[in-house]
Amino acid sequence: MPDLMSIPLYLDYNPTHGFKCHLIQYMSLQVFGIDLAASGPSLATMNCRGLAAQWEKCDELRERIRSEKRVMIYSHTDTYCKPNRVNAVQNAWVMEPILGRLGKHPKHTLPHLEELQREVNILFEKCGLDKGNKAPYKTSVEIKKLAGFVKRRSLRKEVTKERGC
């Protein structure tokens, strides 16, 4: 596995790099070609159903969750997963299904916290993680904040070129 801190997070799609470098390739390919006013009727927010199953299918993520005993990876000096580029890259396996769905949603609306928390609860049960101290709620909030961070960067067409920050 490459050093995740040295991978740049480019917001433009480049077919020579994998999804870890292009966490929002799903959005950047679709967001800017959509007329949001003319998208017609749609669901109010992104559909979260089946996210737990998608996360469970990813062998690397499932193994990491079972070894680390947590879903989101962040610095040991932090008390939670802050929405920044480094954490977005480190949690690419968690963010990939969310960003894929967010990019396909006509209005690119983040999911409701309750729906996301339900899927995180299912993942906690499947992986045998402790639900104490509101861990599924905390993880849901971290995922939503990180998805919002990547979405904002994508909509602004911001590109991070420096490495390791």
PyRosetta script that sets phi, psi and omega in degrees:
from pyrosetta import init, pose_from_sequence

init()
pose = pose_from_sequence("MPDLMSIPLYLDYNPTHGFKCHLIQYMSLQVFGIDLAASGPSLATMNCRGLAAQWEKCDELRERIRSEKRVMIYSHTDTYCKPNRVNAVQNAWVMEPILGRLGKHPKHTLPHLEELQREVNILFEKCGLDKGNKAPYKTSVEIKKLAGFVKRRSLRKEVTKERGC")
pose.set_psi(1, 134.3)
pose.set_omega(1, -179.8)
pose.set_phi(2, -70.7)
pose.set_psi(2, 161.9)
pose.set_omega(2, 176.7)
pose.set_phi(3, -68.7)
pose.set_psi(3, 112.3)
pose.set_omega(3, -173.6)
pose.set_phi(4, -66.6)
pose.set_psi(4, -25.9)
pose.set_omega(4, -179.9)
pose.set_phi(5, -71.7)
pose.set_psi(5, -20.7)
pose.set_omega(5, -177.5)
pose.set_phi(6, -95.0)
pose.set_psi(6, 0.8)
pose.set_omega(6, -179.2)
pose.set_phi(7, -87.2)
pose.set_psi(7, 123.4)
pose.set_omega(7, 177.5)
pose.set_phi(8, -74.2)
pose.set_psi(8, 151.8)
pose.set_omega(8, 177.2)
pose.set_phi(9, -106.8)
pose.set_psi(9, 94.1)
pose.set_omega(9, 177.6)
pose.set_phi(10, -90.3)
pose.set_psi(10, 137.3)
pose.set_omega(10, -177.9)
pose.set_phi(11, -93.2)
pose.set_psi(11, -4.6)
pose.set_omega(11, 176.0)
pose.set_phi(12, -94.5)
pose.set_psi(12, 146.1)
pose.set_omega(12, -179.7)
pose.set_phi(13, -75.1)
pose.set_psi(13, 130.9)
pose.set_omega(13, 176.2)
pose.set_phi(14, -136.9)
pose.set_psi(14, 114.1)
pose.set_omega(14, -173.9)
pose.set_phi(15, -66.9)
pose.set_psi(15, -8.6)
pose.set_omega(15, -178.9)
pose.set_phi(16, -85.6)
pose.set_psi(16, -9.3)
pose.set_omega(16, -179.2)
pose.set_phi(17, -112.3)
pose.set_psi(17, 156.3)
pose.set_omega(17, 178.4)
pose.set_phi(18, -82.8)
pose.set_psi(18, -179.1)
pose.set_omega(18, -175.1)
pose.set_phi(19, -67.8)
pose.set_psi(19, -21.6)
pose.set_omega(19, -179.7)
pose.set_phi(20, -64.9)
pose.set_psi(20, -32.3)
pose.set_omega(20, 177.1)
pose.set_phi(21, -81.6)
pose.set_psi(21, -23.5)
pose.set_omega(21, -175.5)
pose.set_phi(22, -126.4)
pose.set_psi(22, 67.5)
pose.set_omega(22, -177.1)
pose.set_phi(23, -58.8)
pose.set_psi(23, -29.1)
pose.set_omega(23, -175.5)
pose.set_phi(24, -112.0)
pose.set_psi(24, 29.1)
pose.set_omega(24, 177.5)
pose.set_phi(25, -59.6)
pose.set_psi(25, -30.4)
pose.set_omega(25, 179.7)
pose.set_phi(26, -64.5)
pose.set_psi(26, -38.0)
pose.set_omega(26, -179.7)
pose.set_phi(27, -81.1)
pose.set_psi(27, -43.9)
pose.set_omega(27, -173.6)
pose.set_phi(28, -66.0)
pose.set_psi(28, -23.5)
pose.set_omega(28, 177.4)
pose.set_phi(29, -79.8)
pose.set_psi(29, -20.8)
pose.set_omega(29, -172.3)
pose.set_phi(30, -118.6)
pose.set_psi(30, -33.4)
pose.set_omega(30, -170.9)
pose.set_phi(31, -58.2)
pose.set_psi(31, -47.0)
pose.set_omega(31, -169.2)
pose.set_phi(32, -79.9)
pose.set_psi(32, -10.3)
pose.set_omega(32, 177.3)
pose.set_phi(33, -98.2)
pose.set_psi(33, 6.5)
pose.set_omega(33, -175.6)
pose.set_phi(34, -107.1)
pose.set_psi(34, 131.4)
pose.set_omega(34, 172.4)
pose.set_phi(35, -88.0)
pose.set_psi(35, 102.4)
pose.set_omega(35, -173.5)
pose.set_phi(36, -63.6)
pose.set_psi(36, -30.0)
pose.set_omega(36, -180.0)
pose.set_phi(37, -72.4)
pose.set_psi(37, -29.2)
pose.set_omega(37, -176.6)
pose.set_phi(38, -99.9)
pose.set_psi(38, 11.5)
pose.set_omega(38, -175.8)
pose.set_phi(39, -75.5)
pose.set_psi(39, -8.9)
pose.set_omega(39, 175.2)
pose.set_phi(40, 78.4)
pose.set_psi(40, -169.6)
pose.set_omega(40, -178.3)
pose.set_phi(41, -68.3)
pose.set_psi(41, 142.0)
pose.set_omega(41, 179.2)
pose.set_phi(42, -152.6)
pose.set_psi(42, 172.4)
pose.set_omega(42, 175.1)
pose.set_phi(43, -68.0)
pose.set_psi(43, 152.9)
pose.set_omega(43, -177.9)
pose.set_phi(44, -65.3)
pose.set_psi(44, -39.1)
pose.set_omega(44, -178.7)
pose.set_phi(45, -137.2)
pose.set_psi(45, 173.0)
pose.set_omega(45, 178.5)
pose.set_phi(46, -64.1)
pose.set_psi(46, 142.7)
pose.set_omega(46, 178.4)
pose.set_phi(47, -81.0)
pose.set_psi(47, 126.3)
pose.set_omega(47, -178.6)
pose.set_phi(48, -97.3)
pose.set_psi(48, -9.9)
pose.set_omega(48, -175.2)
pose.set_phi(49, -58.1)
pose.set_psi(49, 130.2)
pose.set_omega(49, 177.5)
pose.set_phi(50, 90.6)
pose.set_psi(50, -0.6)
pose.set_omega(50, 178.4)
pose.set_phi(51, -62.2)
pose.set_psi(51, -41.6)
pose.set_omega(51, -179.6)
pose.set_phi(52, -59.9)
pose.set_psi(52, -40.3)
pose.set_omega(52, 178.7)
pose.set_phi(53, -66.2)
pose.set_psi(53, -39.1)
pose.set_omega(53, 177.7)
pose.set_phi(54, -65.6)
pose.set_psi(54, -42.5)
pose.set_omega(54, 178.2)
pose.set_phi(55, -63.5)
pose.set_psi(55, -41.1)
pose.set_omega(55, -178.4)
pose.set_phi(56, -65.8)
pose.set_psi(56, -29.7)
pose.set_omega(56, -179.8)
pose.set_phi(57, -72.3)
pose.set_psi(57, -21.9)
pose.set_omega(57, -179.6)
pose.set_phi(58, -79.2)
pose.set_psi(58, 108.4)
pose.set_omega(58, -176.9)
pose.set_phi(59, -60.2)
pose.set_psi(59, -42.1)
pose.set_omega(59, -178.5)
pose.set_phi(60, -63.7)
pose.set_psi(60, -43.4)
pose.set_omega(60, 179.7)
pose.set_phi(61, -66.8)
pose.set_psi(61, -44.9)
pose.set_omega(61, -179.6)
pose.set_phi(62, -60.5)
pose.set_psi(62, -43.1)
pose.set_omega(62, 179.0)
pose.set_phi(63, -65.2)
pose.set_psi(63, -41.8)
pose.set_omega(63, 179.7)
pose.set_phi(64, -64.9)
pose.set_psi(64, -41.6)
pose.set_omega(64, 179.7)
pose.set_phi(65, -62.7)
pose.set_psi(65, -43.2)
pose.set_omega(65, -178.2)
pose.set_phi(66, -70.5)
pose.set_psi(66, -32.0)
pose.set_omega(66, 179.6)
pose.set_phi(67, -81.7)
pose.set_psi(67, -40.4)
pose.set_omega(67, -178.0)
pose.set_phi(68, -84.7)
pose.set_psi(68, -19.2)
pose.set_omega(68, -178.3)
pose.set_phi(69, 64.1)
pose.set_psi(69, 28.5)
pose.set_omega(69, 173.7)
pose.set_phi(70, -157.0)
pose.set_psi(70, 157.3)
pose.set_omega(70, -176.7)
pose.set_phi(71, -84.7)
pose.set_psi(71, -49.9)
pose.set_omega(71, -177.5)
pose.set_phi(72, -92.0)
pose.set_psi(72, 136.1)
pose.set_omega(72, 179.1)
pose.set_phi(73, -104.1)
pose.set_psi(73, 132.3)
pose.set_omega(73, 178.2)
pose.set_phi(74, -156.1)
pose.set_psi(74, 172.8)
pose.set_omega(74, -177.1)
pose.set_phi(75, -59.5)
pose.set_psi(75, 143.5)
pose.set_omega(75, -180.0)
pose.set_phi(76, -70.5)
pose.set_psi(76, -14.7)
pose.set_omega(76, 177.4)
pose.set_phi(77, -82.1)
pose.set_psi(77, -15.4)
pose.set_omega(77, 178.8)
pose.set_phi(78, -92.8)
pose.set_psi(78, 154.1)
pose.set_omega(78, 178.0)
pose.set_phi(79, -93.7)
pose.set_psi(79, -12.5)
pose.set_omega(79, 178.3)
pose.set_phi(80, -152.9)
pose.set_psi(80, 169.8)
pose.set_omega(80, -178.9)
pose.set_phi(81, -81.9)
pose.set_psi(81, 102.8)
pose.set_omega(81, -178.9)
pose.set_phi(82, -75.3)
pose.set_psi(82, 143.4)
pose.set_omega(82, 179.7)
pose.set_phi(83, -75.8)
pose.set_psi(83, 95.9)
pose.set_omega(83, 176.3)
pose.set_phi(84, -146.4)
pose.set_psi(84, 174.0)
pose.set_omega(84, -174.3)
pose.set_phi(85, -62.7)
pose.set_psi(85, -42.9)
pose.set_omega(85, -178.2)
pose.set_phi(86, -61.0)
pose.set_psi(86, -46.4)
pose.set_omega(86, 179.8)
pose.set_phi(87, -68.4)
pose.set_psi(87, -32.2)
pose.set_omega(87, 177.0)
pose.set_phi(88, -63.4)
pose.set_psi(88, -41.1)
pose.set_omega(88, 179.5)
pose.set_phi(89, -70.6)
pose.set_psi(89, -43.5)
pose.set_omega(89, -179.6)
pose.set_phi(90, -62.4)
pose.set_psi(90, -31.0)
pose.set_omega(90, -177.2)
pose.set_phi(91, -106.3)
pose.set_psi(91, 30.7)
pose.set_omega(91, -177.0)
pose.set_phi(92, -58.7)
pose.set_psi(92, -38.5)
pose.set_omega(92, -178.5)
pose.set_phi(93, -66.1)
pose.set_psi(93, -32.6)
pose.set_omega(93, 177.8)
pose.set_phi(94, -76.3)
pose.set_psi(94, -40.2)
pose.set_omega(94, -173.2)
pose.set_phi(95, -78.6)
pose.set_psi(95, -24.8)
pose.set_omega(95, -175.4)
pose.set_phi(96, -54.5)
pose.set_psi(96, -52.1)
pose.set_omega(96, -179.9)
pose.set_phi(97, -65.5)
pose.set_psi(97, -34.7)
pose.set_omega(97, 180.0)
pose.set_phi(98, -66.9)
pose.set_psi(98, -47.5)
pose.set_omega(98, -178.0)
pose.set_phi(99, -68.5)
pose.set_psi(99, -32.9)
pose.set_omega(99, 175.9)
pose.set_phi(100, -62.2)
pose.set_psi(100, -44.4)
pose.set_omega(100, 178.8)
pose.set_phi(101, -70.3)
pose.set_psi(101, -38.6)
pose.set_omega(101, 180.0)
pose.set_phi(102, -63.7)
pose.set_psi(102, -39.5)
pose.set_omega(102, 179.3)
pose.set_phi(103, -68.1)
pose.set_psi(103, -27.8)
pose.set_omega(103, -179.9)
pose.set_phi(104, -86.6)
pose.set_psi(104, -17.0)
pose.set_omega(104, 180.0)
pose.set_phi(105, -72.2)
pose.set_psi(105, 132.8)
pose.set_omega(105, -175.6)
pose.set_phi(106, -56.7)
pose.set_psi(106, -36.4)
pose.set_omega(106, -178.4)
pose.set_phi(107, -105.1)
pose.set_psi(107, 1.3)
pose.set_omega(107, 178.4)
pose.set_phi(108, 53.5)
pose.set_psi(108, 44.0)
pose.set_omega(108, -178.7)
pose.set_phi(109, -89.6)
pose.set_psi(109, 132.6)
pose.set_omega(109, 178.7)
pose.set_phi(110, -63.9)
pose.set_psi(110, 153.1)
pose.set_omega(110, -178.3)
pose.set_phi(111, -72.3)
pose.set_psi(111, 157.4)
pose.set_omega(111, 172.5)
pose.set_phi(112, -67.8)
pose.set_psi(112, 145.8)
pose.set_omega(112, -176.6)
pose.set_phi(113, -63.2)
pose.set_psi(113, -36.2)
pose.set_omega(113, -178.1)
pose.set_phi(114, -64.1)
pose.set_psi(114, -42.8)
pose.set_omega(114, 179.6)
pose.set_phi(115, -66.5)
pose.set_psi(115, -41.4)
pose.set_omega(115, 178.5)
pose.set_phi(116, -66.1)
pose.set_psi(116, -39.8)
pose.set_omega(116, 179.7)
pose.set_phi(117, -64.7)
pose.set_psi(117, -36.2)
pose.set_omega(117, 177.2)
pose.set_phi(118, -60.6)
pose.set_psi(118, -43.8)
pose.set_omega(118, 179.4)
pose.set_phi(119, -68.7)
pose.set_psi(119, -38.2)
pose.set_omega(119, 177.5)
pose.set_phi(120, -65.7)
pose.set_psi(120, -38.1)
pose.set_omega(120, 175.7)
pose.set_phi(121, -59.2)
pose.set_psi(121, -43.8)
pose.set_omega(121, 178.9)
pose.set_phi(122, -62.1)
pose.set_psi(122, -43.0)
pose.set_omega(122, 179.0)
pose.set_phi(123, -63.2)
pose.set_psi(123, -42.2)
pose.set_omega(123, 178.2)
pose.set_phi(124, -59.0)
pose.set_psi(124, -42.9)
pose.set_omega(124, 179.5)
pose.set_phi(125, -64.7)
pose.set_psi(125, -44.9)
pose.set_omega(125, -178.0)
pose.set_phi(126, -65.4)
pose.set_psi(126, -33.9)
pose.set_omega(126, -177.5)
pose.set_phi(127, -94.7)
pose.set_psi(127, -2.7)
pose.set_omega(127, 177.4)
pose.set_phi(128, 71.7)
pose.set_psi(128, 32.0)
pose.set_omega(128, 178.4)
pose.set_phi(129, -85.6)
pose.set_psi(129, 151.3)
pose.set_omega(129, 179.5)
pose.set_phi(130, -74.4)
pose.set_psi(130, 128.9)
pose.set_omega(130, -179.2)
pose.set_phi(131, -92.3)
pose.set_psi(131, 6.2)
pose.set_omega(131, -178.2)
pose.set_phi(132, -65.2)
pose.set_psi(132, 161.1)
pose.set_omega(132, 176.5)
pose.set_phi(133, 57.6)
pose.set_psi(133, 34.9)
pose.set_omega(133, 177.3)
pose.set_phi(134, 56.8)
pose.set_psi(134, 35.6)
pose.set_omega(134, -177.7)
pose.set_phi(135, -59.2)
pose.set_psi(135, -43.9)
pose.set_omega(135, 178.5)
pose.set_phi(136, -63.3)
pose.set_psi(136, -37.8)
pose.set_omega(136, 177.8)
pose.set_phi(137, -63.8)
pose.set_psi(137, -47.4)
pose.set_omega(137, -179.8)
pose.set_phi(138, -60.0)
pose.set_psi(138, -43.8)
pose.set_omega(138, 179.7)
pose.set_phi(139, -64.2)
pose.set_psi(139, -40.0)
pose.set_omega(139, 178.7)
pose.set_phi(140, -62.1)
pose.set_psi(140, -43.9)
pose.set_omega(140, 178.7)
pose.set_phi(141, -63.6)
pose.set_psi(141, -42.6)
pose.set_omega(141, 179.3)
pose.set_phi(142, -61.9)
pose.set_psi(142, -43.5)
pose.set_omega(142, 179.8)
pose.set_phi(143, -63.4)
pose.set_psi(143, -45.0)
pose.set_omega(143, -178.8)
pose.set_phi(144, -64.9)
pose.set_psi(144, -42.0)
pose.set_omega(144, 179.1)
pose.set_phi(145, -65.6)
pose.set_psi(145, -40.2)
pose.set_omega(145, 179.1)
pose.set_phi(146, -67.1)
pose.set_psi(146, -38.7)
pose.set_omega(146, 176.9)
pose.set_phi(147, -65.3)
pose.set_psi(147, -39.4)
pose.set_omega(147, 176.4)
pose.set_phi(148, -63.7)
pose.set_psi(148, -39.5)
pose.set_omega(148, 177.3)
pose.set_phi(149, -60.5)
pose.set_psi(149, -49.2)
pose.set_omega(149, -178.7)
pose.set_phi(150, -66.0)
pose.set_psi(150, -38.9)
pose.set_omega(150, 178.4)
pose.set_phi(151, -61.3)
pose.set_psi(151, -46.3)
pose.set_omega(151, 179.2)
pose.set_phi(152, -61.2)
pose.set_psi(152, -43.6)
pose.set_omega(152, 179.3)
pose.set_phi(153, -62.4)
pose.set_psi(153, -38.5)
pose.set_omega(153, -179.4)
pose.set_phi(154, -68.2)
pose.set_psi(154, -46.1)
pose.set_omega(154, -178.3)
pose.set_phi(155, -65.3)
pose.set_psi(155, -30.1)
pose.set_omega(155, 177.0)
pose.set_phi(156, -84.2)
pose.set_psi(156, -6.7)
pose.set_omega(156, -177.7)
pose.set_phi(157, 58.8)
pose.set_psi(157, 36.9)
pose.set_omega(157, 178.7)
pose.set_phi(158, -79.7)
pose.set_psi(158, 142.3)
pose.set_omega(158, 179.8)
pose.set_phi(159, -124.4)
pose.set_psi(159, 128.0)
pose.set_omega(159, 176.1)
pose.set_phi(160, -98.1)
pose.set_psi(160, 118.5)
pose.set_omega(160, -176.7)
pose.set_phi(161, -105.6)
pose.set_psi(161, -25.3)
pose.set_omega(161, -178.8)
pose.set_phi(162, -71.4)
pose.set_psi(162, 155.1)
pose.set_omega(162, -177.3)
pose.set_phi(163, -103.3)
pose.set_psi(163, 145.2)
pose.set_omega(163, 170.6)
pose.set_phi(164, 73.1)
pose.set_psi(164, 22.0)
pose.set_omega(164, 176.2)
pose.set_phi(165, -131.3)
pose.dump_pdb("model.pdb")
